[in-house]
């Protein structure tokens, strides 16, 4: 019988590997976008600094020209109109510089937001990958589990057992562990009827069952074996 747990684990493992590969590609793409954003941000800052420096140099040169013009000419009135034009030009350049500063600030804000979103996406992807790795490890190593034993209700013992149920108990006590399909072949019941019968005997405390694989394997509890006065199957 093919172990269904093993098949499920292998299927989940293949899905996890494919998902990991997909997220790995997305993570690489996000890392490239993050690098591009940093490069763009650096270029904007350098360009802004260069423009500021050029404007400062032009303002300094204009001031120097004005100072030189005033010192060389005693006719300040004749130069006043020219100076006013220069001042107006400087004002225009300052306004342009202010507008440029606003645009650069907006670009910096957008770039910072993009970097933050990229970083958040990376952290989210890393979290998903870690979660998938944990699930893959869990699926790759299915644990054997035996359900907790339900104690026999001594006051019922054999009083409420039907002949068919007693026959099932005697088969298990004499021959050892069996699944519901194996019992079905012995008692000539339908699959559904047999499944309900085995579940009832388990819930009433007459049987134990192992859930390591499907279908479950049932066995008679030791107390019930003593009541039936049956020896161990291997004895």
C-alpha positions as CSV (number, residue, x, y, z in Angstrom):
1,X,0.0,0.0,0.0
2,X,1.4,3.4,-1.0
3,X,2.0,5.6,2.0
4,X,-0.3,8.6,1.4
5,X,1.6,10.7,3.9
6,X,4.8,10.2,1.9
7,X,3.1,11.1,-1.3
8,X,1.6,14.3,0.3
9,X,4.9,15.2,1.7
10,X,6.7,14.8,-1.7
11,X,4.0,16.8,-3.4
12,X,4.2,19.6,-0.9
13,X,8.0,19.5,-1.2
14,X,7.9,19.9,-5.0
15,X,5.4,22.8,-4.6
16,X,7.6,24.4,-2.0
17,X,10.7,24.1,-4.2
18,X,8.9,25.7,-7.1
19,X,7.6,28.5,-4.9
20,X,11.0,29.1,-3.4
21,X,12.5,29.4,-6.9
22,X,9.8,31.9,-7.9
23,X,10.3,34.0,-4.8
24,X,14.1,33.8,-5.2
25,X,13.7,35.3,-8.7
26,X,11.4,38.0,-7.4
27,X,13.8,38.7,-4.6
28,X,16.7,39.1,-7.1
29,X,14.5,41.5,-9.2
30,X,13.6,43.6,-6.1
31,X,17.3,43.7,-5.1
32,X,18.1,45.0,-8.6
33,X,15.4,47.6,-8.3
34,X,16.7,48.6,-4.9
35,X,20.2,49.1,-6.3
36,X,18.8,51.2,-9.2
37,X,16.8,53.3,-6.8
38,X,19.9,54.0,-4.8
39,X,21.9,54.9,-7.9
40,X,19.1,57.2,-9.1
41,X,19.0,58.8,-5.6
42,X,22.8,59.3,-5.6
43,X,22.7,60.9,-9.1
44,X,19.9,63.3,-8.1
45,X,21.9,64.4,-5.0
46,X,25.1,64.9,-7.1
47,X,23.2,66.8,-9.8
48,X,21.5,69.0,-7.2
49,X,24.8,69.8,-5.5
50,X,26.4,70.6,-8.8
51,X,23.6,73.0,-9.7
52,X,23.8,74.7,-6.3
53,X,27.5,75.1,-6.7
54,X,27.2,76.6,-10.2
55,X,24.5,79.0,-9.0
56,X,26.7,80.1,-6.1
57,X,29.6,80.6,-8.4
58,X,27.5,82.7,-10.7
59,X,26.2,84.8,-7.8
60,X,29.7,85.3,-6.5
61,X,30.9,86.3,-10.0
62,X,28.1,88.8,-10.4
63,X,28.7,90.3,-7.0
64,X,32.4,90.5,-7.9
65,X,31.6,92.2,-11.2
66,X,29.3,94.7,-9.4
67,X,32.0,95.5,-6.8
68,X,34.6,95.9,-9.5
69,X,32.3,98.1,-11.6
70,X,31.5,100.4,-8.6
71,X,35.2,100.6,-7.6
72,X,36.3,101.5,-11.1
73,X,33.6,104.0,-12.0
74,X,32.7,107.1,-10.1
75,X,29.4,107.4,-12.0
76,X,27.2,105.1,-9.9
77,X,24.0,106.6,-11.3
78,X,25.0,105.5,-14.9
79,X,25.7,102.0,-13.7
80,X,22.5,101.7,-11.6
81,X,20.3,100.6,-14.4
82,X,22.8,97.9,-15.4
83,X,23.1,96.7,-11.8
84,X,19.3,96.6,-11.4
85,X,19.2,94.3,-14.5
86,X,21.8,92.1,-12.9
87,X,19.9,92.0,-9.6
88,X,16.7,91.1,-11.5
89,X,18.6,88.4,-13.3
90,X,20.0,87.1,-10.0
91,X,16.4,87.1,-8.5
92,X,15.2,85.1,-11.5
93,X,18.0,82.6,-11.1
94,X,17.3,82.4,-7.3
95,X,13.6,81.7,-8.1
96,X,14.6,79.0,-10.6
97,X,16.9,77.5,-8.0
98,X,14.1,77.5,-5.4
99,X,11.8,75.7,-7.9
100,X,14.6,73.2,-8.7
101,X,15.0,72.6,-5.0
102,X,11.3,71.7,-4.7
103,X,11.5,69.3,-7.6
104,X,14.6,67.7,-6.2
105,X,13.0,67.4,-2.8
106,X,9.9,65.7,-4.4
107,X,12.2,63.3,-6.3
108,X,14.1,62.5,-3.2
109,X,10.8,61.8,-1.3
110,X,9.6,59.5,-4.1
111,X,13.0,57.7,-4.3
112,X,13.0,57.2,-0.5
113,X,9.5,55.8,-0.6
114,X,10.4,53.4,-3.3
115,X,13.5,52.3,-1.4
116,X,11.3,51.8,1.7
117,X,8.7,49.8,-0.3
118,X,11.5,47.7,-1.8
119,X,13.0,46.9,1.6
120,X,9.5,46.0,3.0
121,X,8.9,43.7,0.0
122,X,12.3,42.0,0.6
123,X,11.5,41.4,4.2
124,X,8.1,40.0,3.3
125,X,9.6,37.7,0.8
126,X,12.2,36.5,3.2
127,X,9.5,35.8,5.8
128,X,7.5,33.8,3.2
129,X,10.6,31.8,2.2
130,X,11.4,31.1,5.8
131,X,7.8,29.9,6.4
132,X,7.9,27.7,3.3
133,X,11.2,26.2,4.5
134,X,9.7,25.4,7.9
135,X,6.7,23.8,6.2
136,X,8.9,21.8,3.9
137,X,10.9,20.4,6.8
138,X,7.7,19.5,8.6
139,X,6.2,17.8,5.6
140,X,9.4,15.9,4.8
141,X,9.5,14.2,8.1
142,X,6.0,12.9,9.0
143,X,5.7,12.0,12.6
144,X,4.3,8.7,13.8
145,X,1.4,9.3,16.1
146,X,-0.7,6.9,18.1
147,X,-4.0,8.4,19.4
148,X,-4.5,8.5,23.1
149,X,-6.0,5.4,24.5
150,X,-9.6,5.6,25.6
151,X,-10.1,3.6,28.8
152,X,-12.5,0.6,28.8
153,X,-15.8,1.3,30.4
154,X,-15.7,-1.6,32.9
155,X,-19.5,-1.4,33.5
156,X,-20.2,-2.1,29.8
157,X,-17.5,-4.7,29.1
158,X,-19.3,-7.3,27.0
159,X,-22.9,-6.5,27.9
160,X,-23.6,-4.1,25.1
161,X,-21.6,-5.9,22.4
162,X,-23.4,-7.4,19.4
163,X,-22.4,-10.8,18.0
164,X,-20.8,-9.1,15.0
165,X,-18.8,-6.7,17.3
166,X,-17.8,-9.7,19.5
167,X,-16.6,-11.5,16.4
168,X,-14.4,-8.5,15.4
169,X,-12.9,-8.4,18.9
170,X,-12.1,-12.1,18.8
171,X,-10.5,-11.8,15.4
172,X,-8.3,-8.9,16.5
173,X,-7.4,-10.7,19.8
174,X,-6.4,-13.9,18.0
175,X,-4.8,-12.5,14.9
176,X,-3.4,-9.1,15.9
177,X,-3.7,-5.7,14.3
178,X,-5.9,-5.2,11.3
179,X,-7.4,-2.4,9.2
180,X,-11.1,-1.8,8.6
181,X,-10.9,-3.1,5.0
182,X,-9.3,-6.3,6.4
183,X,-12.1,-6.7,8.9
184,X,-14.7,-6.0,6.2
185,X,-13.6,-9.1,4.3
186,X,-14.0,-11.2,7.4
187,X,-17.4,-10.1,8.6
188,X,-19.2,-9.5,5.3
189,X,-20.3,-5.9,6.0
190,X,-20.2,-2.9,3.7
191,X,-17.2,-0.5,3.9
192,X,-19.2,2.2,5.6
193,X,-20.8,-0.2,8.1
194,X,-17.4,-1.7,9.0
195,X,-15.8,1.8,9.4
196,X,-18.6,2.8,11.8
197,X,-18.3,-0.4,13.7
198,X,-14.5,0.0,14.2
199,X,-15.0,3.6,15.2
200,X,-17.6,2.6,17.8
201,X,-15.5,-0.1,19.3
202,X,-12.6,2.4,19.6
203,X,-14.7,5.1,21.1
204,X,-16.3,2.6,23.6
205,X,-12.7,1.8,24.7
206,X,-12.4,-1.8,23.5
207,X,-9.7,-1.0,20.8
208,X,-6.6,1.0,20.3
209,X,-5.6,2.4,16.9
210,X,-2.4,3.6,15.2
211,X,-2.6,6.7,13.0
212,X,0.8,6.3,11.4
213,X,-0.7,5.5,8.1
214,X,-4.1,5.3,6.4
215,X,-6.2,3.2,6.8
216,X,-5.8,3.0,10.6
217,X,-4.7,-0.2,12.2
218,X,-6.8,-1.4,15.1
219,X,-5.8,-3.7,18.0
220,X,-7.5,-5.1,21.1
221,X,-6.6,-3.4,24.3
222,X,-4.8,-5.7,26.8
223,X,-7.7,-5.5,29.3
224,X,-10.1,-6.6,26.6
225,X,-7.8,-9.5,25.7
226,X,-7.9,-10.7,29.3
227,X,-11.7,-10.5,29.3
228,X,-11.9,-12.5,26.1
229,X,-9.3,-14.9,27.6
230,X,-7.3,-14.8,24.3
231,X,-3.4,-15.2,24.3
232,X,-1.1,-12.8,22.5
233,X,-1.2,-13.4,18.7
234,X,2.5,-14.3,18.5
235,X,2.4,-16.5,21.7
